[in-house]
Amino acid sequence: MRKYDFDPELEKLLISLKDHQALGGNFDFKKSWSDVADKCGFDADTSGLTHTWRDWLEFYIWDFTHVMLKPVGAFAFFILFFVGGWLGIANASLGTLPGEQLYKVKLGMERVQMALATSGAQKAQLRMEFTSRRLEEMVALAASGKPSDISQIAMAVDRVKQDVTDIKSDLTTETASQATELAKAVGRKADVYTSTVTSSASTLPSNVQTQVDEVKTIISETKEQAVEVIITAHEQSVTADNTRELELTFQKAFAHASLIATKEEQPKLAVATALQKKGIYRRAFQVLKEIEMAHVATE
């Protein structure tokens, strides 16, 4: 072991100060305790002081909990820091677009939300919300006008197409209750999707116009499939909820047909209304579809 040489003068100084009162020298416990007891109202006589089993138990419980709480507290702090940081990143990713750094986090959070959904209605609502986001991303990229975004626009349009295609497929493969919930969600959003795609088509690059037309076709087919699911649900179970949803769907289809119907087609609107009042919804929707198809043929 290495020996250290001390400065003799320093050593003398330390020795002379070892009993200094400021350093605790000449400490008199009894006299000090008497002063403290007198000022605080304690009993200065400690000769008969003993500790009961309860005192020892409380001491060991206190000691044990403090020892245990240190790692628990550190772990809790880590969890709060991690969760708080992750939520901050997730919130920051909500406004990101394809090609940006946090966009994958946005998609990852959507998958987590879908996995945590506990009902068909929740899953249907999330599906439509996420598809709406894909449309918003497509519109935002188109509005940016950056040449570097052209490839991302094509990918955004393709994502919209894939999302709607998946929804259309799920309408035929999900269980009856889940398909019905999804069909209801489609009925509330399909017209908005069509309007968004149509209004943004002129701002999209020419190389994606074919994809845009395909998206509009798939949205229309998905809307028809949703109507079919709602009609079938009503035929299989005539509940107040199914009847209300079917009537709402018919009113939307009737309003659209009324806008595009020619003078010669007005009698068909009356026929559709009469069928609907008799509860023959399937045939009523077919009449409205004939008006729509005639309108498409003349465009």
C-alpha positions in Angstrom: 0.0 0.0 0.0 1.3 3.4 -0.9 2.1 5.7 2.0 1.2 9.4 1.7 3.4 12.1 3.3 1.5 14.8 5.1 2.6 18.3 5.6 3.8 18.5 9.3 2.3 22.0 9.6 -1.1 20.8 8.4 -1.0 17.8 10.7 -0.4 20.1 13.7 -3.2 22.3 12.7 -5.6 19.4 12.4 -4.6 18.1 15.8 -5.1 21.5 17.4 -8.6 21.7 16.0 -9.8 18.2 16.8 -11.5 19.2 20.0 -12.9 22.5 18.6 -16.6 22.9 19.4 -17.4 23.8 15.7 -16.1 20.4 14.7 -18.0 18.5 17.4 -15.3 18.4 19.9 -16.1 18.1 23.6 -19.7 17.1 22.7 -21.7 16.4 25.8 -24.8 14.3 24.9 -26.5 14.6 28.3 -26.1 18.4 28.5 -27.2 18.8 24.9 -30.2 16.5 25.3 -31.3 18.5 28.4 -31.2 21.7 26.4 -33.3 20.2 23.6 -35.7 18.5 26.0 -36.2 21.8 27.9 -36.9 23.8 24.7 -39.2 21.2 23.1 -41.0 20.0 26.2 -39.5 16.4 26.2 -38.7 14.3 29.2 -35.0 14.8 29.8 -34.7 11.6 31.8 -33.9 8.8 29.3 -32.7 6.2 31.9 -36.0 4.3 31.9 -36.6 4.5 28.2 -37.3 1.1 26.6 -38.6 0.0 23.2 -41.7 -2.2 22.9 -42.2 -4.9 20.2 -44.6 -2.4 18.5 -41.8 0.2 18.3 -39.4 -2.3 16.7 -42.2 -3.6 14.3 -42.9 0.0 13.1 -39.2 0.7 12.7 -38.6 -2.4 10.5 -41.8 -1.8 8.5 -40.6 1.8 7.9 -37.1 0.6 7.0 -38.4 -2.2 4.7 -40.9 0.0 2.8 -38.3 2.8 2.2 -35.8 0.3 0.9 -38.4 -1.3 -1.4 -39.9 2.1 -2.5 -36.6 3.3 -3.9 -36.4 0.9 -6.9 -40.2 1.0 -7.2 -40.1 4.8 -7.4 -37.3 4.6 -9.9 -39.2 2.2 -12.0 -42.4 4.3 -11.8 -40.4 7.3 -12.9 -39.0 5.4 -15.8 -42.5 4.3 -16.9 -43.9 7.8 -16.6 -41.0 9.2 -18.6 -41.3 6.5 -21.3 -45.0 6.7 -21.6 -45.0 10.5 -21.6 -42.3 10.6 -24.2 -44.0 8.1 -26.4 -47.3 10.0 -26.2 -45.5 13.2 -27.1 -44.0 11.5 -30.2 -47.4 10.0 -31.1 -49.1 13.3 -30.9 -46.4 14.9 -33.0 -46.9 12.2 -35.6 -50.6 12.9 -36.2 -50.0 15.7 -38.6 -47.2 14.0 -40.6 -47.4 13.1 -44.3 -46.0 10.2 -46.3 -42.2 10.5 -46.6 -41.8 12.4 -43.3 -39.8 10.9 -40.4 -42.6 10.2 -38.0 -45.1 9.0 -40.5 -44.4 5.3 -39.6 -45.1 6.1 -36.0 -48.5 7.5 -37.1 -49.3 4.2 -38.9 -48.0 2.2 -36.0 -50.3 4.0 -33.6 -53.3 3.3 -35.9 -52.5 -0.4 -35.8 -52.3 -0.3 -32.0 -55.7 1.5 -31.8 -57.2 -1.1 -34.1 -55.8 -3.9 -31.9 -57.2 -2.4 -28.8 -60.8 -1.8 -30.2 -63.2 -4.0 -28.3 -66.3 -3.8 -30.5 -67.4 -3.9 -34.1 -68.6 -0.4 -33.9 -65.3 0.9 -32.6 -63.4 -0.9 -35.3 -65.7 0.3 -38.0 -65.3 3.9 -36.8 -61.5 3.6 -36.7 -61.4 2.1 -40.2 -63.3 5.0 -41.6 -61.3 7.6 -39.6 -58.0 6.1 -40.9 -59.3 6.1 -44.5 -60.2 9.8 -44.0 -56.7 10.5 -42.9 -55.3 8.8 -46.1 -57.6 11.1 -48.1 -56.4 14.1 -46.2 -52.8 13.1 -46.8 -53.4 12.8 -50.5 -55.0 16.3 -50.7 -52.3 17.9 -48.6 -49.5 16.4 -50.7 -51.3 17.5 -53.9 -51.7 21.0 -52.5 -48.0 21.3 -51.6 -47.0 21.4 -55.3 -43.5 20.0 -54.6 -42.0 18.0 -57.4 -40.5 15.7 -54.7 -44.0 14.8 -53.5 -45.2 13.4 -56.8 -44.1 9.8 -55.9 -45.6 10.3 -52.5 -48.9 11.4 -54.0 -49.1 8.2 -56.0 -48.4 6.2 -52.9 -51.1 8.2 -51.0 -53.7 7.6 -53.7 -52.8 3.9 -53.7 -53.2 3.7 -49.9 -56.7 5.2 -50.2 -57.5 2.7 -52.9 -56.2 -0.2 -50.7 -58.1 1.0 -47.6 -61.4 1.2 -49.5 -60.8 -2.1 -51.2 -60.2 -3.7 -47.8 -63.4 -2.2 -46.4 -65.3 -3.5 -49.4 -63.8 -7.0 -48.8 -64.6 -6.9 -45.1 -68.3 -6.1 -45.8 -68.5 -9.7 -47.2 -66.2 -11.6 -45.0 -66.8 -10.2 -41.5 -69.5 -11.6 -39.2 -73.0 -10.3 -39.7 -72.9 -7.9 -36.7 -69.4 -6.5 -37.6 -70.3 -6.2 -41.3 -73.5 -4.3 -40.3 -71.6 -1.8 -38.1 -69.0 -1.3 -40.9 -71.8 -0.8 -43.4 -73.3 1.9 -41.2 -70.0 3.7 -41.0 -69.6 3.4 -44.8 -73.0 4.9 -45.3 -72.0 8.0 -43.3 -68.7 8.5 -45.0 -68.9 7.2 -48.6 -70.4 10.5 -50.0 -67.7 12.5 -48.3 -65.0 10.2 -49.7 -66.4 10.6 -53.2 -66.7 14.4 -52.9 -63.1 14.7 -51.6 -61.6 12.5 -54.4 -63.6 14.3 -57.1 -62.8 17.8 -55.9 -59.1 17.1 -55.6 -58.7 15.2 -58.9 -57.8 18.4 -60.8 -54.9 19.1 -58.5 -53.4 15.7 -58.7 -50.7 14.8 -61.2 -51.7 13.3 -64.5 -49.9 10.1 -63.8 -52.3 9.2 -61.0 -55.5 10.1 -62.7 -56.1 6.4 -63.6 -55.7 5.5 -59.9 -58.1 8.3 -58.9 -60.8 7.0 -61.3 -60.3 3.5 -59.8 -60.7 4.9 -56.3 -64.0 6.6 -57.2 -65.2 3.3 -58.7 -64.2 1.3 -55.6 -65.9 3.8 -53.3 -69.1 3.6 -55.3 -69.0 -0.3 -55.3 -68.3 -0.2 -51.5 -71.3 2.1 -51.0 -73.5 -0.4 -52.9 -72.1 -3.3 -50.9 -72.8 -1.4 -47.6 -76.5 -0.9 -48.7 -76.8 -4.6 -49.5 -75.5 -5.4 -46.0 -77.9 -3.0 -44.3 -80.9 -4.4 -46.4 -79.9 -8.0 -45.5 -79.5 -7.1 -41.8 -83.1 -5.7 -41.8 -84.5 -8.7 -43.6 -82.9 -11.1 -41.1 -83.7 -9.1 -38.0 -86.4 -6.4 -38.0 -85.2 -4.3 -35.1 -85.7 -0.6 -34.4 -82.0 0.1 -35.0 -81.9 -1.8 -38.3 -85.1 -0.2 -39.5 -83.9 3.3 -38.6 -80.6 2.7 -40.4 -82.3 1.4 -43.5 -84.7 4.4 -43.6 -81.8 6.8 -43.2 -79.9 5.0 -46.0 -82.9 5.1 -48.3 -83.4 8.8 -47.7 -79.8 9.6 -48.7 -80.1 7.5 -51.8 -83.5 9.1 -52.7 -82.1 12.6 -52.2 -79.2 11.8 -54.5 -81.5 10.3 -57.2 -83.9 13.3 -57.0 -81.0 15.6 -57.8 -80.0 13.8 -61.0 -83.4 12.4 -62.2 -84.7 13.8 -65.5 -88.3 14.8 -66.0 -88.9 11.4 -67.6 -87.5 9.6 -64.6 -89.7 11.4 -62.0 -92.3 8.6 -62.0 -89.5 6.2 -61.0 -89.0 8.3 -57.8 -92.7 7.9 -57.0 -92.4 4.2 -57.5 -89.4 4.0 -55.2 -91.3 5.9 -52.5 -94.3 3.6 -52.8 -92.1 0.5 -52.5 -90.3 2.0 -49.5 -93.6 2.7 -47.7 -94.6 -0.9 -48.2 -91.3 -2.1 -46.8 -90.1 -3.5 -50.1 -86.7 -1.8 -49.7 -84.6 -4.0 -51.9 -86.7 -3.2 -55.0 -86.9 0.4 -54.0 -83.1 0.7 -54.0 -83.0 -1.0 -57.4 -85.3 1.7 -58.9 -83.1 4.4 -57.5 -80.0 2.6 -58.8 -81.6 2.6 -62.3 -81.8 6.4 -62.2 -78.2 6.7 -61.1 -77.0 4.3 -63.8 -78.9 6.2 -66.5 -77.2 9.4 -65.3 -73.8 7.9 -65.5 -74.4 6.6 -69.0 -75.2 10.2 -70.2 -72.1 11.8 -68.7 
